[in-house]
Amino acid sequence: MAEVVKMPKMSDTMTEGVLAKWHKKVGDKVKSGDVLAEIETDKATMDFESYQDGTLLYIGIQEGAAAPVDAVIAILGKEGEDYKSLLDQAGSGAAAKPAEEPAPAADKAPAATPAPTAPKVDLSSIPAVVIRMPLLSDTMTEGTIEKWNFKVGDKVKADDSLADVATDKATMEVVGYEAGTLLYIGVKEGEAAKVNDIIAIVGKEGTDITPLLQDGGSAPAAEAAPAAETKTEAAEATASATATESSSDDSRVKASPLARKIAKDKGINLNDVKGSAEGGRIIKKDIEEYTPSAKPAAAPAAEAAPAAASAPAAKAPIVLPTFTGEEKFSERPVTQMRKAISRRLSESLFTAPHFYVTMTIDMDQAIVARTRMNEIAPVKISFNDFVVKACAVALRQHPAINSSFLGDKIRTNEHVHVGVAVAVDEGLLVPVIKFADGKSLSHISVEVKEFAGKAKAKKLQPNEMEGSTFTISNLGMFGVDEFTAIINTPNACILAVSGIQAVPVVKNGAVVPGNIMKVTLSADHRVVDGATAAAFLQTLKQLLEEPVRLLI
């Protein structure tokens, strides 16, 4: 008896999956344990195995398309078995995919196909596969192609990395999972594409990919250059035309598009530059080595000389040296990470009513304890490790701080996952120390260092940055006296940690040297009240001023 195969739920946050690749086609025999397809979830691309034997009678979703969890993606059964009643019962698949009928039926009665559907091309017969922008993180909506590792016409293998894609969290590789020739590139380096947009096509050399592009609807067929030379010449002609429009007096000078762009940015007239390439053509090197002439400055000086000579010696004017400056600036495109930071923090600041509570902590005992611990600890423990551990312990005592606002309800988390903000060149990443309250200072130190290294090397995985219940932002290493931080939603609070300052303090009625550190808690007033925030900081202060409490 035929049986429906539905989109599986492969992670706790998965709501839909993208069918990355089918390993079987309609009519193939399938055994229990065979890999039917590769499914891309919100966290990873995983193999989907069959749990029964039979013949693949129906495929309900094409490669590269998405389907919600529990949607019908295939039907297995006996060869020739009628499965249409199963589609009617499922209620979602059959009507939407009439073109997915098994290939044998089309062979049996080609004349029975209605005339209006004759122009419809069977995409499954085209020896090429569409590569779409994958969903590489749970919050990703689009990705930017940072670098293509192949060009149109190159041979690629199934495990080759086609391109590097910058998401809102990290730069990751896109693997095509298909061997053949790279026939089409739909997104240029530096440009962004939405999730599931066509970014490339791989297949048999010489294949007409026009139907695939028309079906995908993301780019005209003209984008697929038959030869790399034609595409390069068109691009150069376009760039040259742009440069010509933007310049009026030097438009007839022979120069490369890149040289024109640099000259325009620097305000250099190409008529003043001597070209070193063939035929006197100006290239990038000529612009970079060009030194502006001093003639314009010399002319005013020459005019000033006769005037100075004719003036009485007693009243000779003071001649100031001429200084000529150059106005310039640089621009760079907004990365996916910066877009995500902008979107998320704007939503947080303008949606959650922030309030701030600051407290001063005496770090004398923490300094002594850290020195003693580092004499015997297997790894070097930092003050940041102390703060992470102290916050985790304090959150156990103040669960309201370890909460989230979810619109119609407030979630109080019984586990403690502390996010630690790490600065990278492109922005900010927040790896998560999970179950931090149960880990030792040495364990926390090792994890923080490992995550920081991964963040700077762009190796952090999405699952390593998810699930925080509280966040710490520490600028103490930069000597910052005090600052406030924006809440990392859906957390209810974030702690801003400043540097340790050596200042005079009053102890037992006497002014003595002391070491203080200021911390500021940013809290969501929809969840946390002022007294609750103050009580949490009091507990944190006690733990750091008497570090032995962290070991109990």
C-alpha positions as CSV (number, residue, x, y, z in Angstrom):
1,M,0.0,0.0,0.0
2,A,1.3,3.5,-0.9
3,E,2.5,5.7,1.9
4,V,3.0,9.5,2.1
5,V,6.4,10.9,3.0
6,K,6.2,14.2,4.8
7,M,8.7,17.0,5.4
8,P,10.3,15.9,8.8
9,K,11.0,18.2,11.7
10,M,14.8,18.0,12.0
11,S,15.4,20.6,14.7
12,D,13.4,22.1,17.6
13,T,13.2,25.5,15.8
14,M,12.5,24.2,12.3
15,T,9.3,25.3,10.6
16,E,10.2,24.6,7.0
17,G,12.9,22.8,5.0
18,V,14.5,23.4,1.6
19,L,14.9,20.4,-0.6
20,A,18.6,20.7,-1.4
21,K,18.9,17.6,-3.6
22,W,16.9,14.5,-4.5
23,H,18.9,11.2,-4.6
24,K,16.1,9.3,-6.2
25,K,13.8,10.0,-9.1
26,V,10.2,8.9,-9.9
27,G,10.2,5.2,-10.7
28,D,13.3,4.3,-8.7
29,K,13.3,1.4,-6.3
30,V,13.9,2.5,-2.7
31,K,15.0,0.4,0.3
32,S,14.6,1.2,4.0
33,G,17.6,3.1,5.0
34,D,18.3,4.6,1.6
35,V,19.0,8.4,1.5
36,L,16.0,9.9,-0.3
37,A,17.1,13.5,-0.3
38,E,19.2,16.2,1.4
39,I,17.1,18.7,3.4
40,E,18.4,22.1,4.4
41,T,17.0,23.1,7.8
42,D,17.4,26.4,9.7
43,K,20.7,25.0,11.1
44,A,22.3,22.5,8.7
45,T,21.9,20.4,5.6
46,M,21.0,16.8,6.6
47,D,20.3,13.5,4.9
48,F,16.7,12.2,4.9
49,E,16.4,8.4,4.9
50,S,13.5,6.3,3.8
51,Y,11.8,4.2,6.5
52,Q,10.1,1.8,4.0
53,D,10.7,-0.3,0.8
54,G,9.0,0.5,-2.4
55,T,9.0,2.5,-5.6
56,L,9.1,6.3,-5.6
57,L,5.7,7.1,-7.2
58,Y,5.6,10.9,-6.7
59,I,7.8,13.9,-5.9
60,G,5.9,16.8,-4.5
61,I,8.6,19.5,-4.2
62,Q,11.4,20.4,-6.6
63,E,15.0,20.8,-5.7
64,G,15.7,24.2,-4.2
65,A,12.1,24.8,-3.2
66,A,10.9,25.1,0.5
67,A,8.1,23.3,2.2
68,P,6.6,23.6,5.7
69,V,7.1,20.8,8.2
70,D,4.6,17.9,7.6
71,A,3.9,18.9,3.9
72,V,3.8,16.0,1.4
73,I,7.2,15.8,-0.3
74,A,6.9,12.3,-1.8
75,I,4.9,9.0,-2.0
76,L,6.3,5.5,-1.9
77,G,4.4,2.3,-2.9
78,K,4.1,-0.5,-5.3
79,E,5.0,0.2,-9.0
80,G,1.9,1.4,-10.9
81,E,-0.2,1.9,-7.7
82,D,-2.8,4.7,-7.7
83,Y,-1.7,7.3,-5.1
84,K,-4.0,10.2,-6.0
85,S,-6.4,9.5,-3.2
86,L,-3.5,9.9,-0.7
87,L,-2.8,13.4,-2.1
88,D,-6.5,14.3,-1.8
89,Q,-6.4,13.2,1.9
90,A,-3.2,15.1,2.5
91,G,-4.9,18.2,1.1
92,S,-1.8,20.1,0.1
93,G,0.2,18.5,-2.6
94,A,-1.6,17.2,-5.7
95,A,-3.3,20.3,-7.0
96,A,-0.3,22.5,-6.6
97,K,2.0,20.2,-8.5
98,P,0.3,18.8,-11.6
99,A,3.5,18.8,-13.5
100,E,5.0,16.2,-11.1
101,E,3.2,13.2,-12.5
102,P,5.4,10.2,-13.0
103,A,7.5,10.1,-16.2
104,P,6.1,6.7,-17.3
105,A,2.5,8.2,-17.6
106,A,3.8,10.9,-20.0
107,D,5.5,8.2,-22.1
108,K,2.3,6.1,-22.3
109,A,0.1,8.8,-23.7
110,P,1.9,11.8,-25.0
111,A,-1.1,12.7,-27.3
112,A,-3.4,13.0,-24.3
113,T,-1.6,16.1,-23.1
114,P,-3.9,19.2,-23.6
115,A,-2.7,21.7,-26.2
116,P,-2.4,24.7,-23.8
117,T,0.3,22.9,-21.7
118,A,2.4,22.0,-24.7
119,P,4.8,24.9,-24.3
120,K,5.5,23.9,-20.7
121,V,9.0,22.4,-20.6
122,D,9.7,19.4,-18.4
123,L,12.4,20.8,-16.2
124,S,13.4,17.4,-14.9
125,S,14.6,16.5,-18.4
126,I,17.1,19.3,-18.5
127,P,20.6,18.0,-17.5
128,A,21.3,20.9,-15.1
129,V,20.6,21.7,-11.5
130,V,19.7,25.1,-10.0
131,I,21.8,26.2,-7.0
132,R,19.8,28.6,-4.7
133,M,20.8,30.9,-1.8
134,P,20.7,28.5,1.2
135,L,19.2,29.3,4.6
136,L,22.4,29.3,6.7
137,S,21.0,30.6,10.0
138,D,17.6,30.9,11.7
139,T,17.5,34.7,11.2
140,M,18.9,34.8,7.7
141,T,16.8,36.5,5.0
142,E,19.5,37.2,2.4
143,G,23.1,36.6,1.9
144,T,25.9,38.5,0.1
145,I,28.3,36.7,-2.3
146,E,31.7,37.7,-1.0
147,K,33.7,35.5,-3.4
148,W,33.1,33.1,-6.3
149,N,35.6,30.3,-6.3
150,F,34.7,29.3,-9.9
151,K,33.7,31.1,-13.1
152,V,31.3,30.3,-15.8
153,G,32.6,27.4,-17.9
154,D,34.6,25.8,-15.0
155,K,34.2,22.1,-14.2
156,V,33.1,21.6,-10.6
157,K,32.8,18.5,-8.3
158,A,29.9,17.6,-6.0
159,D,31.9,18.6,-2.9
160,D,33.5,21.8,-4.2
161,S,32.8,25.1,-2.4
162,L,31.2,27.2,-5.1
163,A,31.3,30.5,-3.2
164,D,31.7,32.3,0.2
165,V,28.5,33.8,1.4
166,A,28.3,36.5,4.2
167,T,25.2,36.0,6.3
168,D,23.9,38.1,9.2
169,K,26.1,36.1,11.6
170,A,29.2,34.7,9.7
171,T,30.8,34.0,6.4
172,M,30.1,30.4,5.3
173,E,30.8,28.2,2.3
174,V,28.1,27.2,-0.3
175,V,28.5,23.7,-1.6
176,G,26.7,22.8,-4.9
177,Y,26.3,19.1,-4.2
178,E,26.4,18.6,-8.0
179,A,29.2,17.7,-10.5
180,G,29.3,19.3,-13.9
181,T,30.0,22.6,-15.6
182,L,29.2,25.9,-14.0
183,L,26.7,27.2,-16.6
184,Y,25.4,30.4,-14.9
185,I,26.2,32.8,-12.1
186,G,23.2,34.9,-11.1
187,V,24.7,37.1,-8.4
188,K,27.9,39.1,-8.7
189,E,30.5,39.3,-6.0
190,G,29.5,42.0,-3.4
191,E,25.8,41.7,-4.3
192,A,23.1,40.2,-2.1
193,A,20.4,37.7,-2.9
194,K,17.4,36.6,-0.9
195,V,17.1,33.0,0.5
196,N,16.0,30.6,-2.3
197,D,17.0,33.0,-5.1
198,I,18.9,31.4,-7.9
199,I,22.6,32.1,-7.6
200,A,24.1,29.5,-10.0
201,I,23.3,26.6,-12.3
202,V,25.5,23.5,-12.7
203,G,25.0,20.9,-15.4
204,K,26.1,19.4,-18.7
205,E,28.2,21.7,-20.9
206,G,26.1,23.4,-23.6
207,T,22.8,22.9,-21.9
208,D,20.0,25.5,-22.6
209,I,19.2,26.8,-19.2
210,T,16.6,29.4,-20.3
211,P,13.6,27.3,-19.0
212,L,15.3,27.0,-15.5
213,L,15.8,30.7,-15.3
214,Q,12.2,31.5,-16.5
215,D,10.8,29.0,-13.9
216,G,13.0,30.4,-11.1
217,G,11.9,34.0,-12.0
218,S,15.0,35.6,-10.4
219,A,17.0,36.7,-13.4
220,P,16.7,37.0,-17.2
221,A,18.3,34.3,-19.4
222,A,20.6,36.9,-20.9
223,E,22.6,36.9,-17.6
224,A,23.9,33.4,-18.5
225,A,26.9,34.3,-20.6
226,P,27.8,31.5,-23.1
227,A,31.5,32.4,-22.9
228,A,33.5,34.2,-20.2
229,E,35.0,36.5,-22.7
230,T,31.7,37.9,-23.9
231,K,30.6,38.6,-20.3
232,T,33.9,40.3,-19.5
233,E,33.8,42.6,-22.6
234,A,30.2,43.6,-21.8
235,A,31.1,44.4,-18.2
236,E,34.1,46.5,-19.3
237,A,32.0,48.3,-21.9
238,T,29.3,49.1,-19.3
239,A,31.9,50.4,-16.8
240,S,33.6,52.4,-19.5
241,A,30.3,54.0,-20.5
242,T,29.6,54.9,-16.9
243,A,33.0,56.5,-16.6
244,T,32.4,58.5,-19.8
245,E,29.1,59.9,-18.5
246,S,30.6,60.9,-15.2
247,S,33.5,62.9,-16.8
248,S,33.2,65.6,-19.5
249,D,36.6,67.0,-20.2
250,D,38.7,63.7,-20.2
251,S,36.1,61.3,-21.7
252,R,38.2,60.8,-24.9
253,V,41.3,59.8,-23.0
254,K,42.2,56.0,-23.2
255,A,41.9,54.6,-19.8
256,S,40.8,51.3,-18.1
257,P,37.5,51.5,-16.2
258,L,39.3,50.9,-12.9
259,A,41.7,53.7,-13.6
260,R,38.8,56.1,-14.4
261,K,37.1,55.2,-11.1
262,I,40.2,55.8,-9.0
263,A,40.9,59.0,-10.9
264,K,37.3,60.2,-10.3
265,D,37.5,59.4,-6.6
266,K,40.8,61.3,-6.2
267,G,39.7,64.2,-8.4
268,I,42.4,63.7,-11.0
269,N,41.9,64.8,-14.6
270,L,43.0,62.1,-17.0
271,N,44.3,64.6,-19.4
272,D,47.1,65.3,-16.9
273,V,48.2,61.7,-16.6
274,K,50.6,59.9,-18.9
275,G,49.6,56.3,-19.8
276,S,52.1,53.5,-19.6
277,A,50.1,50.7,-21.3
278,E,49.9,49.9,-25.0
279,G,48.9,52.9,-27.1
280,G,49.2,55.3,-24.2
281,R,46.3,53.7,-22.3
282,I,46.1,54.8,-18.7
283,I,45.9,52.0,-16.1
284,K,45.6,51.8,-12.3
285,K,49.4,52.0,-11.8
286,D,49.6,55.3,-13.6
287,I,46.9,56.9,-11.4
288,E,48.5,55.6,-8.2
289,E,51.9,57.0,-9.2
290,Y,50.6,60.3,-10.5
291,T,51.8,63.4,-8.6
292,P,49.7,66.6,-9.1
293,S,51.5,69.5,-10.8
294,A,52.5,72.5,-8.7
295,K,51.7,74.9,-11.6
296,P,48.4,76.2,-10.2
297,A,50.1,77.2,-6.9
298,A,53.0,78.8,-8.7
299,A,50.9,81.1,-10.8
300,P,49.5,83.0,-7.8
301,A,53.0,83.3,-6.4
302,A,54.3,84.7,-9.6
303,E,51.5,87.3,-9.7
304,A,52.2,88.2,-6.1
305,A,55.9,88.9,-6.8
306,P,55.3,92.1,-9.0
307,A,52.8,93.4,-6.6
308,A,55.1,93.0,-3.7
309,A,57.9,94.7,-5.6
310,S,55.7,97.7,-6.4
311,A,54.6,98.1,-2.8
312,P,56.5,100.3,-0.4
313,A,59.2,98.3,1.5
314,A,57.9,99.4,4.9
315,K,54.4,98.1,4.2
316,A,55.2,94.8,2.6
317,P,52.3,92.4,3.1
318,I,52.7,89.2,5.0
319,V,52.6,86.3,2.5
320,L,51.3,83.1,4.0
321,P,52.4,79.8,2.5
322,T,49.8,78.2,0.3
323,F,48.4,74.9,1.5
324,T,46.3,72.8,-0.8
325,G,44.3,70.0,0.8
326,E,42.4,67.2,-0.8
327,E,38.8,66.3,0.1
328,K,38.3,62.5,0.0
329,F,36.4,59.7,1.7
330,S,35.8,56.0,1.3
331,E,32.6,54.0,1.3
332,R,32.0,50.3,1.8
333,P,28.8,48.3,1.4
334,V,26.8,47.3,4.5
335,T,27.6,43.7,5.4
336,Q,25.0,41.1,6.3
337,M,26.3,41.2,9.9
338,R,26.0,45.0,10.1
339,K,22.4,44.8,8.6
340,A,21.5,42.3,11.3
341,I,23.0,44.4,14.1
342,S,21.2,47.5,12.8
343,R,17.8,45.7,12.5
344,R,17.9,43.8,15.8
345,L,19.3,46.5,18.0
346,S,17.0,49.1,16.5
347,E,14.0,46.8,17.2
348,S,15.3,46.3,20.8
349,L,15.9,49.9,21.7
350,F,12.7,51.3,20.1
351,T,10.5,48.4,21.3
352,A,11.7,47.5,24.7
353,P,11.5,50.3,27.3
354,H,15.1,50.3,28.7
355,F,16.2,51.5,32.1
356,Y,19.7,51.4,33.6
357,V,21.0,50.6,37.1
358,T,24.7,51.2,37.8
359,M,26.7,49.8,40.8
360,T,30.4,50.1,41.9
361,I,32.2,46.9,42.9
362,D,35.4,46.7,45.0
363,M,37.6,44.3,43.1
364,D,40.5,44.1,45.6
365,Q,39.7,40.5,46.7
366,A,38.9,39.4,43.2
367,I,42.4,40.6,42.1
368,V,44.0,38.6,44.9
369,A,41.9,35.5,44.2
370,R,42.7,35.6,40.5
371,T,46.4,35.9,41.2
372,R,46.3,32.9,43.5
373,M,44.1,30.8,41.1
374,N,46.4,31.4,38.1
375,E,49.3,30.0,40.1
376,I,47.6,26.6,40.0
377,A,44.9,26.8,37.3
378,P,45.4,24.8,34.1
379,V,44.4,27.9,32.1
380,K,44.7,31.6,32.7
381,I,41.5,32.9,34.3
382,S,40.5,36.5,33.4
383,F,38.3,39.0,35.2
384,N,35.7,38.5,32.5
385,D,35.6,34.8,33.5
386,F,34.9,35.9,37.1
387,V,32.0,38.2,35.8
388,V,30.5,35.4,33.7
389,K,30.5,32.9,36.6
390,A,29.2,35.5,39.1
391,C,26.4,36.5,36.8
392,A,25.4,32.8,36.2
393,V,25.3,32.2,40.0
394,A,23.3,35.4,40.6
395,L,20.8,34.6,37.9
396,R,19.9,31.4,39.8
397,Q,19.0,33.6,42.8
398,H,17.1,36.2,40.7
399,P,15.2,34.3,38.0
400,A,13.2,37.4,36.9
401,I,16.5,38.7,35.4
402,N,16.8,35.4,33.5
403,S,13.5,36.0,31.6
404,S,12.2,37.0,28.2
405,F,9.2,39.1,27.0
406,L,7.2,37.1,24.4
407,G,4.3,39.5,23.7
408,D,1.4,37.8,25.5
409,K,3.5,36.0,28.1
410,I,6.8,36.2,30.0
411,R,9.1,33.2,29.9
412,T,11.2,32.6,33.0
413,N,14.1,30.4,32.0
414,E,15.2,27.7,34.5
415,H,18.5,27.1,32.7
416,V,21.3,29.7,32.5
417,H,22.9,30.4,29.1
418,V,25.2,33.4,29.2
419,G,26.0,35.2,25.9
420,V,29.4,36.9,25.8
421,A,29.7,39.7,23.2
422,V,32.8,39.4,21.1
423,A,34.0,42.2,18.8
424,V,35.1,41.3,15.3
425,D,36.1,43.4,12.3
426,E,32.6,43.4,10.7
427,G,30.7,44.0,14.0
428,L,29.7,42.0,17.0
429,L,29.0,38.3,17.6
430,V,27.5,36.7,20.8
431,P,28.6,33.1,21.4
432,V,26.8,31.4,24.3
433,I,28.2,29.7,27.4
434,K,25.5,27.2,28.0
435,F,24.7,26.0,31.6
436,A,27.3,28.5,32.8
437,D,26.2,28.3,36.5
438,G,27.3,24.6,36.6
439,K,30.8,25.2,35.1
440,S,34.0,26.0,36.8
441,L,36.0,29.2,36.2
442,S,38.6,27.1,34.2
443,H,35.9,25.6,32.1
444,I,34.4,29.0,31.4
445,S,37.8,30.4,30.5
446,V,38.5,27.7,28.0
447,E,35.1,28.1,26.3
448,V,35.3,31.9,26.1
449,K,38.8,31.7,24.5
450,E,37.7,29.1,22.1
451,F,34.6,31.0,21.0
452,A,36.7,34.3,20.7
453,G,39.1,32.5,18.4
454,K,36.4,31.1,16.3
455,A,34.6,34.5,16.0
456,K,37.7,36.2,14.7
457,A,38.4,33.4,12.3
458,K,34.7,33.4,11.1
459,K,34.3,29.8,12.2
460,L,31.4,30.2,14.7
461,Q,28.4,28.1,13.9
462,P,24.8,29.3,14.2
463,N,24.0,26.9,17.0
464,E,26.9,28.3,19.0
465,M,25.3,31.7,19.0
466,E,21.7,30.7,19.9
467,G,19.7,30.3,23.1
468,S,21.2,33.0,25.4
469,T,19.1,33.9,28.4
470,F,21.4,36.8,29.6
471,T,24.2,38.8,27.9
472,I,27.4,40.4,29.0
473,S,29.2,43.2,27.1
474,N,32.7,43.8,28.6
475,L,34.8,46.8,27.4
476,G,37.1,46.7,30.5
477,M,40.1,45.8,28.4
478,F,39.8,49.2,26.6
479,G,39.9,51.1,29.9
480,V,36.3,52.3,29.7
481,D,35.1,54.0,32.8
482,E,31.3,53.4,32.3
483,F,28.8,52.7,29.5
484,T,25.4,51.3,28.8
485,A,24.5,48.5,26.4
486,I,21.4,47.7,24.3
487,I,19.5,44.6,25.3
488,N,20.1,41.5,23.1
489,T,16.5,40.4,22.5
490,P,14.8,38.2,23.5
491,N,16.8,38.5,26.7
492,A,15.3,40.8,29.3
493,C,18.7,42.2,30.5
494,I,22.3,42.9,29.5
495,L,25.3,43.8,31.7
496,A,27.8,46.4,30.6
497,V,31.2,45.9,32.4
498,S,33.8,48.6,32.5
499,G,37.5,48.5,33.4
500,I,39.0,48.2,36.8
501,Q,40.2,51.6,38.0
502,A,42.8,52.3,40.7
503,V,41.2,55.2,42.8
504,P,41.2,56.5,46.4
505,V,38.4,54.9,48.4
506,V,37.2,55.3,52.0
507,K,37.6,52.1,54.1
508,N,37.0,52.1,57.9
509,G,37.0,55.9,57.9
510,A,40.4,56.3,56.1
511,V,41.2,57.1,52.5
512,V,43.2,54.3,51.0
513,P,44.1,53.0,47.5
514,G,41.4,50.8,46.0
515,N,40.4,49.1,42.8
516,I,36.8,49.6,41.6
517,M,34.8,48.4,38.6
518,K,31.5,49.9,37.5
519,V,28.8,47.7,36.0
520,T,25.5,48.9,34.4
521,L,22.5,46.6,34.0
522,S,20.2,47.5,31.1
523,A,16.8,46.0,31.8
524,D,13.5,45.7,29.9
525,H,10.9,47.4,32.1
526,R,8.1,45.2,30.6
527,V,9.7,42.3,32.5
528,V,12.0,43.7,35.2
529,D,11.4,46.4,37.8
530,G,14.0,48.7,39.3
531,A,14.1,47.0,42.7
532,T,14.6,43.6,41.0
533,A,17.5,44.9,39.0
534,A,19.1,46.5,42.1
535,A,18.8,43.2,44.1
536,F,20.5,41.3,41.3
537,L,23.4,43.8,41.2
538,Q,23.7,43.6,45.0
539,T,24.1,39.8,44.7
540,L,26.6,40.2,41.9
541,K,28.6,42.7,44.0
542,Q,28.7,40.3,47.0
543,L,30.0,37.5,44.8
544,L,32.8,39.5,43.2
545,E,33.8,41.2,46.4
546,E,34.1,37.8,48.2
547,P,35.1,35.4,45.3
548,V,35.1,32.4,47.7
549,R,31.3,32.5,47.3
550,L,31.7,31.4,43.7
551,L,33.2,28.1,44.8
552,I,30.3,27.2,47.2
